Amino acid sequence: MHFNKIEGRYYLLAAEGGTEYGHMVTYARGDSPSGPFEPYAHNPVLTNRNLGGYPLQGIGHSDLVQDDAGNWWLFHLGFRQSGQWLTYHHLGREVLLAPVTFGEDGWFTAGHNGTTLLSFETDRIPNEVVQQEKKSYTFENTDWKLDWCSLRHPHEANYQLEQDKATLKGTEVTLDVPASPTFIGIRQRDFDATLFCEVSLDSGEAGITIYMDENHHYDLAIRQEETGYRVIERLNIGDIKSIEHAVELGEDHQATLVIKASPERYHFLLRAKGEDIPLGSAQTRYLSSEVAGGFTGVLFGLYATGKGSTAEFSKFRLDYH
């Protein structure tokens, strides 16, 4: 709940209906912080629960904010489902803004007829205000301490993070256990993207993972085996762990790994001699909140496993289209 005092009245905002497709914003007001509070007659004041097939769902957890010009907004959360009639989301909850209008009686309405749209036509924001959308993420233009995150309690001695590369030391802890493997990840922010990174290792396994949790992740990695090195595409969905495709590298312990993302699928490729060799694809839905649980969405992670192993990641680039 959130509490606001506006023009001598006290407004109590609440999130109801669960944090999924029935989510909504309701409010009540009173003349004292201890009540009594009268509920808004047309609650919910903001929700997309009746907009079946609309990209934005799960609208709720809001707060009233006022800008420098005196305009009021509802600052709230929501998520984008992966397709019009696909009730799955894997990007996690995102921050949204809906316009608020107070009536002469002190009650307010929000959004477009009580719903949140992908965009609003408004004269409240000056034309000279332009949102700068960041489309490309690299080691050089991100901050290791702000843009990247690790799992649980990382062992700092296993991470050497520099301006243009990351060196990770593997341990016996893998991505499949609720512990702290050697892992550093950046959140997926939009559906359509291309990620590539050069990876080299001396032993064990290292690569890129699309990670929701220890039971739900897709891995594209280099592994050392008795016959040499190879690149694998592995799917981890609950108790099912399957290497879908592999390409032998022989004694070559370096490769450029590529992942292409779309709303419904991830595609895995090996870049060699200027060509992208397809290794397979997997549906995004199996990494969604509806399947795996959780609210924060997937991470594009760099990881290393294998006691005593060392992996180097360079030329990382994540482009959103």
C-alpha positions as CSV (number, residue, x, y, z in Angstrom):
1,M,0.0,0.0,0.0
2,H,1.0,3.6,-0.5
3,F,-0.2,6.7,1.4
4,N,-0.4,10.2,0.1
5,K,-1.7,13.5,1.5
6,I,-3.0,15.8,-1.2
7,E,-5.0,19.0,-0.7
8,G,-5.7,18.1,2.9
9,R,-7.1,14.6,2.1
10,Y,-5.4,11.2,2.7
11,Y,-5.3,8.8,-0.2
12,L,-4.6,5.1,0.4
13,L,-3.5,3.1,-2.7
14,A,-3.6,-0.7,-2.8
15,A,-2.6,-3.5,-5.2
16,E,-5.2,-6.2,-5.4
17,G,-6.0,-9.3,-7.5
18,G,-2.6,-11.0,-7.3
19,T,0.5,-9.9,-9.2
20,E,-0.5,-11.6,-12.5
21,Y,-3.3,-11.1,-15.0
22,G,-5.9,-10.1,-12.5
23,H,-3.8,-7.3,-11.0
24,M,-5.3,-3.9,-10.4
25,V,-4.9,-0.6,-8.6
26,T,-7.6,0.5,-6.1
27,Y,-7.8,3.4,-3.7
28,A,-9.7,5.0,-0.9
29,R,-9.6,8.4,0.8
30,G,-10.2,9.9,4.1
31,D,-9.9,13.2,6.1
32,S,-7.6,11.7,8.7
33,P,-4.6,9.4,8.4
34,S,-6.4,7.0,10.8
35,G,-9.5,6.9,8.7
36,P,-12.3,6.2,8.2
37,F,-11.5,5.7,4.4
38,E,-14.2,5.8,1.7
39,P,-13.4,3.5,-1.3
40,Y,-13.4,5.0,-4.8
41,A,-16.8,4.2,-6.3
42,H,-15.4,3.0,-9.6
43,N,-12.5,0.9,-8.4
44,P,-10.3,-0.4,-9.8
45,V,-8.9,2.9,-10.9
46,L,-6.3,1.2,-13.1
47,T,-6.2,-2.3,-14.5
48,N,-5.7,-4.2,-17.8
49,R,-7.4,-7.4,-16.5
50,N,-10.2,-7.1,-19.0
51,L,-7.9,-6.4,-22.0
52,G,-7.4,-9.9,-23.2
53,G,-4.7,-10.1,-25.9
54,Y,-3.3,-6.6,-25.1
55,P,0.5,-6.6,-24.8
56,L,0.6,-5.0,-21.3
57,Q,-0.8,-7.0,-18.4
58,G,-0.4,-7.3,-14.6
59,I,-0.9,-3.6,-13.9
60,G,-0.5,-2.7,-10.2
61,H,1.7,-1.8,-7.3
62,S,1.4,1.9,-8.0
63,D,2.2,5.3,-6.3
64,L,1.0,8.8,-7.0
65,V,3.8,11.2,-8.2
66,Q,3.7,14.8,-9.2
67,D,6.0,16.4,-11.7
68,D,7.6,19.8,-11.6
69,A,4.7,21.3,-13.7
70,G,2.1,20.1,-11.1
71,N,0.8,17.2,-13.2
72,W,-0.1,13.9,-11.4
73,W,0.8,10.4,-12.6
74,L,0.5,6.8,-11.4
75,F,3.9,5.3,-11.3
76,H,3.3,1.5,-11.5
77,L,4.4,-1.9,-12.5
78,G,3.3,-4.2,-15.3
79,F,4.6,-6.7,-17.8
80,R,4.6,-7.5,-21.5
81,Q,3.3,-10.9,-22.6
82,S,5.2,-12.6,-25.3
83,G,2.4,-12.6,-27.9
84,Q,-1.2,-11.4,-28.4
85,W,-2.8,-14.6,-27.1
86,L,0.3,-16.1,-25.4
87,T,-0.2,-15.6,-21.7
88,Y,3.5,-16.0,-20.9
89,H,6.0,-13.3,-19.9
90,H,9.8,-13.7,-19.4
91,L,11.0,-10.1,-19.3
92,G,9.9,-9.5,-15.8
93,R,7.9,-6.6,-14.4
94,E,8.6,-3.2,-15.8
95,V,8.0,0.4,-14.6
96,L,5.2,2.3,-16.4
97,L,3.6,5.7,-16.1
98,A,-0.1,6.6,-16.6
99,P,-1.6,10.1,-16.4
100,V,-3.9,11.0,-13.5
101,T,-6.7,13.6,-13.5
102,F,-8.3,14.9,-10.3
103,G,-11.9,16.0,-10.5
104,E,-13.4,19.0,-8.6
105,D,-14.7,16.5,-6.0
106,G,-11.2,15.3,-5.2
107,W,-11.5,11.9,-6.7
108,F,-9.1,11.0,-9.5
109,T,-9.1,8.8,-12.6
110,A,-6.1,7.3,-14.3
111,G,-4.8,6.1,-17.7
112,H,-7.1,5.7,-20.7
113,N,-10.5,4.8,-19.3
114,G,-8.8,3.1,-16.4
115,T,-6.3,1.2,-18.4
116,T,-2.6,1.5,-19.2
117,L,-1.6,1.8,-22.9
118,L,1.8,1.2,-24.5
119,S,1.8,4.9,-25.2
120,F,-0.3,8.0,-24.3
121,E,-0.9,11.1,-26.3
122,T,-0.4,13.9,-23.8
123,D,0.4,17.6,-23.7
124,R,1.9,17.2,-20.2
125,I,5.4,16.5,-21.5
126,P,7.2,19.3,-23.4
127,N,8.2,18.5,-27.0
128,E,11.9,19.1,-26.1
129,V,11.9,16.2,-23.7
130,V,13.1,13.2,-25.6
131,Q,13.7,9.8,-24.1
132,Q,17.2,8.4,-24.9
133,E,16.7,4.7,-25.4
134,K,19.8,2.6,-25.0
135,K,20.0,0.0,-27.8
136,S,23.4,-1.5,-27.4
137,Y,25.2,-2.9,-24.3
138,T,28.9,-3.8,-24.1
139,F,31.5,-4.3,-21.4
140,E,32.7,-0.8,-22.2
141,N,29.4,1.1,-21.8
142,T,28.0,-0.7,-18.8
143,D,29.0,-0.6,-15.1
144,W,29.9,-3.9,-13.5
145,K,28.4,-2.8,-10.2
146,L,25.1,-1.3,-11.6
147,D,24.1,-3.1,-14.8
148,W,25.3,-6.6,-13.9
149,C,24.4,-8.9,-11.1
150,S,25.6,-12.2,-9.6
151,L,23.7,-15.1,-7.9
152,R,23.4,-15.0,-4.2
153,H,26.8,-14.5,-2.5
154,P,29.5,-14.5,-5.2
155,H,33.1,-15.4,-4.3
156,E,34.8,-12.2,-5.5
157,A,38.2,-13.9,-6.0
158,N,36.6,-15.8,-8.9
159,Y,35.9,-12.6,-10.9
160,Q,38.3,-10.3,-12.7
161,L,36.1,-7.7,-14.3
162,E,37.9,-5.2,-16.6
163,Q,36.8,-2.5,-19.0
164,D,36.9,-4.7,-22.0
165,K,36.8,-8.3,-20.7
166,A,35.7,-10.6,-17.9
167,T,37.8,-13.5,-16.6
168,L,35.9,-16.0,-14.6
169,K,37.3,-18.9,-12.5
170,G,35.0,-21.9,-12.3
171,T,34.2,-24.0,-9.3
172,E,32.4,-27.3,-8.7
173,V,29.2,-25.3,-8.3
174,T,27.0,-25.4,-11.4
175,L,24.0,-23.4,-12.6
176,D,21.7,-26.3,-11.6
177,V,21.9,-25.8,-7.8
178,P,20.6,-23.0,-5.6
179,A,24.1,-21.8,-4.6
180,S,26.5,-19.3,-6.1
181,P,28.1,-20.5,-9.3
182,T,30.6,-18.2,-11.0
183,F,28.1,-16.2,-12.9
184,I,27.5,-12.5,-13.9
185,G,24.4,-11.5,-15.8
186,I,22.6,-8.6,-17.4
187,R,18.8,-8.4,-17.6
188,Q,17.0,-8.9,-20.9
189,R,15.2,-5.7,-21.5
190,D,13.3,-6.3,-24.7
191,F,12.1,-9.1,-26.9
192,D,14.1,-8.7,-30.1
193,A,17.8,-8.8,-29.5
194,T,21.2,-10.2,-30.7
195,L,23.9,-11.2,-28.3
196,F,27.4,-12.3,-29.2
197,C,30.6,-12.8,-27.2
198,E,34.0,-14.4,-27.7
199,V,34.7,-17.1,-25.1
200,S,37.8,-19.1,-24.4
201,L,38.7,-21.5,-21.6
202,D,41.4,-23.8,-20.5
203,S,39.2,-26.5,-18.9
204,G,35.7,-27.3,-17.6
205,E,32.8,-25.4,-19.2
206,A,32.0,-21.7,-19.9
207,G,29.5,-19.8,-22.0
208,I,26.3,-17.8,-22.1
209,T,23.2,-18.8,-20.3
210,I,19.6,-17.4,-20.5
211,Y,18.8,-17.8,-16.9
212,M,15.5,-17.7,-15.0
213,D,16.5,-20.0,-12.1
214,E,18.5,-23.1,-11.3
215,N,15.8,-25.3,-12.9
216,H,15.0,-23.2,-15.9
217,H,17.9,-22.0,-18.1
218,Y,19.2,-22.4,-21.7
219,D,23.0,-22.7,-22.1
220,L,25.3,-22.1,-25.1
221,A,28.8,-23.1,-24.0
222,I,32.3,-24.5,-24.8
223,R,33.2,-27.7,-22.9
224,Q,36.4,-29.6,-22.6
225,E,36.0,-33.3,-23.1
226,E,38.4,-36.2,-23.6
227,T,38.5,-35.8,-27.3
228,G,38.9,-32.0,-27.2
229,Y,36.6,-29.0,-27.1
230,R,33.1,-28.6,-28.4
231,V,30.3,-26.1,-28.4
232,I,27.0,-27.3,-27.0
233,E,23.4,-26.1,-26.9
234,R,21.7,-27.4,-23.7
235,L,18.1,-26.9,-22.5
236,N,17.3,-27.1,-18.8
237,I,13.6,-27.3,-18.1
238,G,12.7,-28.6,-14.7
239,D,14.1,-32.1,-14.4
240,I,14.8,-32.4,-18.2
241,K,18.4,-31.5,-19.1
242,S,19.2,-32.1,-22.7
243,I,22.1,-31.3,-25.0
244,E,20.3,-30.6,-28.2
245,H,23.2,-30.0,-30.5
246,A,27.0,-30.0,-30.4
247,V,29.8,-28.9,-32.8
248,E,33.3,-30.3,-32.3
249,L,36.2,-27.8,-32.1
250,G,39.1,-30.2,-31.7
251,E,41.9,-28.4,-30.0
252,D,40.5,-25.0,-30.5
253,H,39.4,-23.7,-27.1
254,Q,37.9,-20.4,-28.3
255,A,34.6,-19.6,-30.0
256,T,32.2,-16.8,-30.8
257,L,28.8,-17.6,-29.3
258,V,25.6,-15.9,-30.7
259,I,22.1,-15.8,-29.3
260,K,19.2,-14.2,-31.3
261,A,16.1,-13.5,-29.3
262,S,12.5,-13.0,-30.5
263,P,9.3,-12.8,-28.5
264,E,8.6,-16.5,-28.8
265,R,12.0,-18.2,-29.4
266,Y,15.7,-18.0,-28.7
267,H,18.1,-19.1,-31.5
268,F,21.6,-20.4,-30.7
269,L,24.5,-20.1,-33.2
270,L,28.2,-20.6,-33.4
271,R,30.1,-17.9,-35.4
272,A,33.0,-19.4,-37.3
273,K,34.9,-18.1,-40.3
274,G,32.4,-15.3,-40.9
275,E,29.4,-17.6,-40.9
276,D,26.8,-18.3,-38.2
277,I,26.2,-22.0,-37.8
278,P,22.7,-22.7,-36.4
279,L,22.7,-25.0,-33.3
280,G,18.9,-24.9,-32.7
281,S,16.3,-22.9,-30.9
282,A,14.0,-23.1,-27.9
283,Q,10.7,-21.5,-26.8
284,T,10.8,-18.5,-24.5
285,R,7.7,-19.7,-22.6
286,Y,9.6,-22.4,-20.7
287,L,11.6,-19.6,-19.0
288,S,8.5,-17.5,-18.3
289,S,7.1,-16.6,-14.9
290,E,4.0,-18.7,-15.7
291,V,6.2,-21.8,-16.0
292,A,9.2,-21.2,-13.8
293,G,7.8,-18.7,-11.3
294,G,9.3,-15.5,-10.1
295,F,8.8,-11.9,-11.2
296,T,12.1,-10.5,-12.3
297,G,12.6,-12.0,-15.7
298,V,15.5,-13.7,-17.3
299,L,19.2,-12.8,-17.3
300,F,21.7,-13.1,-20.1
301,G,24.5,-14.6,-18.0
302,L,28.2,-15.4,-18.5
303,Y,29.4,-18.3,-16.4
304,A,32.2,-20.8,-15.8
305,T,32.1,-24.2,-14.1
306,G,34.7,-26.8,-13.3
307,K,37.1,-26.7,-10.4
308,G,40.3,-24.9,-11.3
309,S,39.0,-23.7,-14.7
310,T,39.5,-20.2,-16.1
311,A,37.4,-18.6,-18.9
312,E,37.8,-15.3,-20.6
313,F,34.9,-13.4,-22.2
314,S,35.6,-10.5,-24.6
315,K,33.9,-8.5,-27.4
316,F,30.5,-8.8,-25.6
317,R,27.7,-7.0,-27.4
318,L,23.9,-7.1,-26.8
319,D,21.9,-5.2,-29.4
320,Y,18.2,-4.6,-29.2
321,H,16.3,-4.2,-32.5
